[in-house]
Amino acid sequence: MVDITHKNTTLRIATAQAIVKVSKPETIEAIKNDTVPKGNVLAMSKAAGLLGVKRTPDILPDCHPLPIEYTGVEYEMNGLEITILFTVKTIYKTGVEVEAMHGASVVALNMYDMLKPIDKGIEIHAIKLLNKKGGKSDFKNRFRTDIKAAVIVCSDTISAGEKEDKAGKAIIEKLETSNLKVEDYIVIPDELEIIQNKAKAYQEKGIDLVIYTGGTGLSNRDVTPEALIPILDRRIPGIEEAIRNYGQERTPYAMLSRSVAGTIKNTLILALPGSTNGAKESMDAVFPSILHIFGVLRGARHD
């Protein structure tokens, strides 16, 4: 199966349809009057669909098992056609469009099975996804991409040339994936005054996003939070919480990191962990959703 461990849990909704076409009006009347020999077609087919949707990963090998938190089945009758509308909801890392289509298919097949003794001309048509919501595709092209970013690596050993930077480069890769322009990338030692001066200088140059990596731990030289917090106009606790929560689900040590998020005027400042995995996971936790902030900061909301 595809690796979804990096994805965020969000509300996912999908609605699919299937159309059952009978060959004579008497079949529709039998359904409406509940005179089909095998029983109540609509109720039993709905029950079959509810059972079937839960078994989707048992039938389709590449589907992830996921919690089905809502299933709705509706019917629309028009002439000789019965349209099945099957809706599935979950709060999970991947979507439910296949589950919705599978559920609609099972409802249609059960209707076929129940109606075939009285109608030999039944057909199943148009099994397809009607709509889906949730996940990153919902936000495609909703965020500003005219954002200038700078990445600052805070590390005594890297600045001294004793170690290679990987965390900063991982951050740059994520920024470029989000179509952001990286204006600058520098390595500095863990010095409080240098950290502060860089943030102020980038803000004055009109940089929209400044991301620090390193210096958020608990050693004596980890002073990035102490440097940045006093110069921030406003903290953004939700971003900090999202980063730590995402990390904690993947490693028990994430709670020891002191990630910081806030603004200096209209510049967003982030301080992320210095480990490569910590930096990657922190970026995965908040991108691209965090880009919504720039529409707000510039007075152009994207509701």
C-alpha positions as CSV (number, residue, x, y, z in Angstrom):
1,M,0.0,0.0,0.0
2,V,1.0,3.6,-0.5
3,D,2.8,5.2,2.5
4,I,0.4,7.7,4.2
5,T,2.3,8.0,7.5
6,H,3.3,11.6,6.6
7,K,-0.3,12.8,5.9
8,N,-2.4,14.8,8.3
9,T,-5.7,13.5,9.6
10,T,-8.6,15.5,8.2
11,L,-12.3,15.2,7.6
12,R,-12.8,13.2,4.4
13,I,-16.2,13.0,2.5
14,A,-17.0,11.2,-0.7
15,T,-20.3,10.6,-2.5
16,A,-20.7,8.1,-5.3
17,Q,-23.5,6.9,-7.5
18,A,-24.8,3.8,-9.2
19,I,-27.8,3.6,-11.4
20,V,-30.0,0.5,-11.6
21,K,-32.3,0.4,-14.7
22,V,-35.2,-2.0,-14.7
23,S,-37.0,-3.1,-17.9
24,K,-40.6,-2.6,-17.0
25,P,-42.8,-0.3,-14.9
26,E,-44.2,-3.2,-12.9
27,T,-40.8,-3.7,-11.3
28,I,-40.7,-0.1,-10.0
29,E,-44.3,-0.6,-8.6
30,A,-43.2,-3.8,-6.9
31,I,-40.4,-2.0,-5.2
32,K,-42.6,0.9,-4.1
33,N,-45.4,-1.4,-2.8
34,D,-42.9,-3.8,-1.1
35,T,-44.2,-6.8,-3.0
36,V,-40.9,-8.1,-4.3
37,P,-40.7,-11.8,-3.3
38,K,-37.2,-11.6,-1.7
39,G,-38.2,-8.7,0.6
40,N,-37.9,-5.0,0.9
41,V,-35.5,-4.1,-1.8
42,L,-34.5,-0.6,-0.7
43,A,-33.9,-1.5,3.0
44,M,-32.1,-4.7,2.3
45,S,-29.9,-3.1,-0.4
46,K,-29.0,-0.3,2.0
47,A,-28.0,-2.9,4.6
48,A,-25.9,-4.7,2.1
49,G,-24.1,-1.4,1.2
50,L,-23.4,-0.6,4.9
51,L,-21.9,-4.1,5.3
52,G,-20.0,-3.9,2.0
53,V,-18.3,-0.5,2.6
54,K,-16.7,-1.8,5.7
55,R,-15.1,-4.6,3.8
56,T,-13.6,-2.5,1.0
57,P,-9.9,-3.1,2.1
58,D,-10.7,-6.9,2.2
59,I,-11.6,-6.8,-1.4
60,L,-9.2,-4.2,-2.9
61,P,-5.7,-5.0,-1.9
62,D,-4.3,-1.5,-2.1
63,C,-7.0,0.2,0.0
64,H,-6.1,1.2,3.6
65,P,-8.2,0.0,6.4
66,L,-9.8,3.1,7.9
67,P,-12.6,4.0,10.3
68,I,-16.0,4.5,8.6
69,E,-17.6,7.1,10.7
70,Y,-20.7,7.8,8.6
71,T,-22.5,6.1,5.8
72,G,-25.6,7.5,4.0
73,V,-27.6,5.8,1.3
74,E,-30.3,7.7,-0.7
75,Y,-32.4,6.6,-3.6
76,E,-33.9,8.7,-6.4
77,M,-36.4,7.1,-8.8
78,N,-37.0,8.5,-12.2
79,G,-38.9,6.4,-14.7
80,L,-37.3,3.0,-14.9
81,E,-34.1,4.2,-13.3
82,I,-33.1,4.0,-9.6
83,T,-30.2,6.3,-8.7
84,I,-28.2,5.2,-5.7
85,L,-26.3,8.0,-3.8
86,F,-23.8,6.6,-1.4
87,T,-21.9,9.0,1.0
88,V,-19.1,8.0,3.3
89,K,-17.3,10.2,5.9
90,T,-14.2,9.6,8.0
91,I,-11.6,11.6,9.9
92,Y,-8.4,10.0,8.6
93,K,-5.2,10.4,6.5
94,T,-6.6,9.2,3.2
95,G,-9.9,9.7,1.3
96,V,-13.0,7.5,1.0
97,E,-13.9,7.8,-2.6
98,V,-13.2,4.1,-3.3
99,E,-15.2,3.1,-0.3
100,A,-18.1,5.2,-1.5
101,M,-18.0,3.7,-5.0
102,H,-17.7,0.2,-3.6
103,G,-20.7,0.8,-1.3
104,A,-22.8,2.1,-4.2
105,S,-21.8,-1.0,-6.3
106,V,-22.8,-3.4,-3.5
107,V,-26.2,-1.6,-3.2
108,A,-26.8,-1.9,-6.9
109,L,-25.7,-5.6,-7.0
110,N,-28.0,-6.5,-4.1
111,M,-30.9,-4.7,-5.9
112,Y,-30.1,-6.8,-9.0
113,D,-30.1,-10.0,-7.0
114,M,-33.4,-9.2,-5.4
115,L,-35.1,-8.1,-8.6
116,K,-33.9,-10.7,-11.0
117,P,-36.7,-13.2,-10.2
118,I,-39.3,-10.7,-11.5
119,D,-37.3,-8.8,-14.1
120,K,-34.7,-10.4,-16.4
121,G,-33.7,-7.1,-18.1
122,I,-32.0,-5.3,-15.2
123,E,-28.9,-3.3,-15.9
124,I,-26.4,-1.4,-13.7
125,H,-25.0,1.8,-15.1
126,A,-22.8,4.8,-14.2
127,I,-20.9,3.8,-11.1
128,K,-18.8,6.9,-10.5
129,L,-17.6,9.4,-8.0
130,L,-19.7,12.5,-7.8
131,N,-17.6,14.5,-5.3
132,K,-15.1,14.4,-2.6
133,K,-13.8,16.7,0.1
134,G,-10.9,16.7,2.4
135,G,-7.1,16.4,2.1
136,K,-4.6,18.6,0.3
137,S,-6.5,18.5,-3.0
138,D,-9.2,20.7,-1.4
139,F,-6.7,23.5,-1.0
140,K,-5.1,23.3,-4.4
141,N,-4.4,26.8,-5.8
142,R,-6.0,28.5,-2.8
143,F,-2.7,29.8,-1.3
144,R,-0.5,32.6,-2.3
145,T,2.7,31.5,-4.1
146,D,4.3,35.0,-4.4
147,I,6.0,34.4,-1.0
148,K,9.6,34.9,-0.4
149,A,11.3,32.7,2.2
150,A,14.6,32.5,4.0
151,V,16.0,29.4,5.8
152,I,18.5,29.8,8.7
153,V,20.4,26.8,10.1
154,C,21.3,27.4,13.8
155,S,24.2,25.1,14.6
156,D,27.7,25.6,16.1
157,T,29.0,22.5,14.5
158,I,27.6,23.1,11.0
159,S,28.7,26.7,11.0
160,A,32.2,25.5,12.0
161,G,32.2,23.1,9.0
162,E,32.3,20.0,11.2
163,K,29.0,18.7,10.1
164,E,26.8,18.7,7.0
165,D,23.4,20.4,7.0
166,K,20.5,18.2,6.1
167,A,17.6,19.7,8.0
168,G,17.9,23.1,6.2
169,K,18.0,21.4,2.8
170,A,14.9,19.3,3.7
171,I,13.1,22.5,4.6
172,I,14.1,24.1,1.3
173,E,12.9,21.0,-0.6
174,K,9.5,21.3,1.1
175,L,9.3,25.0,0.3
176,E,10.0,24.4,-3.3
177,T,7.4,21.7,-3.5
178,S,4.9,24.3,-2.3
179,N,6.1,26.6,-5.1
180,L,7.7,29.2,-2.7
181,K,10.8,31.1,-3.6
182,V,13.8,30.6,-1.3
183,E,15.6,34.0,-1.3
184,D,18.3,33.0,1.1
185,Y,19.8,30.1,3.0
186,I,22.5,30.6,5.6
187,V,24.2,28.8,8.5
188,I,24.8,30.7,11.8
189,P,26.2,29.6,15.2
190,D,23.9,29.3,18.2
191,E,24.3,32.9,19.3
192,L,21.2,34.7,20.6
193,E,22.1,38.1,19.2
194,I,22.9,36.8,15.7
195,I,19.6,34.9,15.7
196,Q,17.6,38.0,16.6
197,N,19.5,40.2,14.1
198,K,18.8,37.9,11.2
199,A,15.1,37.8,11.9
200,K,14.9,41.6,12.1
201,A,17.0,42.0,9.0
202,Y,14.9,39.6,6.8
203,Q,11.7,41.3,8.0
204,E,13.1,44.7,7.0
205,K,14.1,43.3,3.6
206,G,10.5,42.2,3.0
207,I,11.0,38.4,3.4
208,D,7.6,36.9,4.1
209,L,8.7,33.6,5.8
210,V,11.8,33.0,7.9
211,I,12.4,29.5,9.0
212,Y,15.0,28.6,11.6
213,T,16.1,25.0,12.1
214,G,18.1,24.0,15.2
215,G,18.5,25.4,18.7
216,T,15.0,24.3,19.9
217,G,16.2,21.6,22.3
218,L,17.2,21.7,25.9
219,S,21.0,21.9,25.8
220,N,22.7,25.0,27.1
221,R,23.4,26.2,23.6
222,D,19.8,25.8,22.4
223,V,18.8,29.4,22.5
224,T,16.6,29.9,19.4
225,P,13.4,30.2,21.3
226,E,15.0,32.6,23.9
227,A,16.2,34.7,21.0
228,L,13.0,34.9,19.0
229,I,10.2,35.0,21.5
230,P,11.1,38.5,22.8
231,I,11.1,40.1,19.3
232,L,7.9,38.5,18.1
233,D,4.8,40.8,17.9
234,R,2.5,37.8,18.3
235,R,2.9,34.1,19.0
236,I,0.8,31.6,17.1
237,P,0.2,28.7,19.6
238,G,-1.8,26.7,17.1
239,I,1.1,26.2,14.8
240,E,3.4,25.2,17.6
241,E,0.8,22.7,18.9
242,A,0.2,21.2,15.4
243,I,4.0,20.7,15.0
244,R,4.4,19.0,18.3
245,N,1.3,16.9,18.0
246,Y,2.3,15.7,14.6
247,G,5.8,14.8,15.8
248,Q,4.5,13.1,19.0
249,E,2.5,10.7,17.0
250,R,5.7,9.6,15.3
251,T,8.3,9.7,18.1
252,P,8.0,10.1,21.9
253,Y,10.8,12.6,21.9
254,A,8.9,15.3,20.0
255,M,7.5,16.7,23.3
256,L,11.1,17.8,24.2
257,S,11.3,20.2,21.2
258,R,10.5,23.9,21.8
259,S,9.3,24.9,18.3
260,V,8.2,28.5,18.0
261,A,5.8,30.3,15.6
262,G,4.9,34.0,15.5
263,T,5.0,37.2,13.5
264,I,7.2,40.3,13.3
265,K,4.8,42.7,11.5
266,N,3.8,40.7,8.4
267,T,6.7,38.3,8.4
268,L,6.0,34.8,9.7
269,I,8.8,33.4,11.9
270,L,9.2,29.6,12.5
271,A,11.7,27.9,14.7
272,L,11.8,24.1,14.0
273,P,13.9,21.2,15.3
274,G,17.5,20.8,14.0
275,S,17.3,17.1,13.3
276,T,16.5,16.1,9.7
277,N,13.5,14.1,10.6
278,G,12.3,16.7,13.1
279,A,12.5,19.4,10.4
280,K,10.8,17.2,7.7
281,E,8.0,16.2,10.1
282,S,7.4,19.8,11.2
283,M,7.1,21.0,7.6
284,D,4.7,18.1,6.8
285,A,2.7,19.1,9.9
286,V,1.8,22.6,8.7
287,F,2.4,22.9,5.0
288,P,0.7,23.9,2.8
289,S,-2.1,24.9,5.2
290,I,0.1,27.4,7.0
291,L,0.3,29.5,3.8
292,H,-3.3,30.7,4.5
293,I,-1.7,33.1,6.9
294,F,-0.3,35.3,4.2
295,G,-3.7,36.1,2.7
296,V,-4.7,37.1,6.2
297,L,-1.6,39.1,6.9
298,R,-1.9,41.0,3.6
299,G,-5.6,41.6,4.1
300,A,-6.8,39.1,1.5
301,R,-8.7,36.4,3.2
302,H,-9.3,33.0,1.5
303,D,-12.4,31.7,3.3
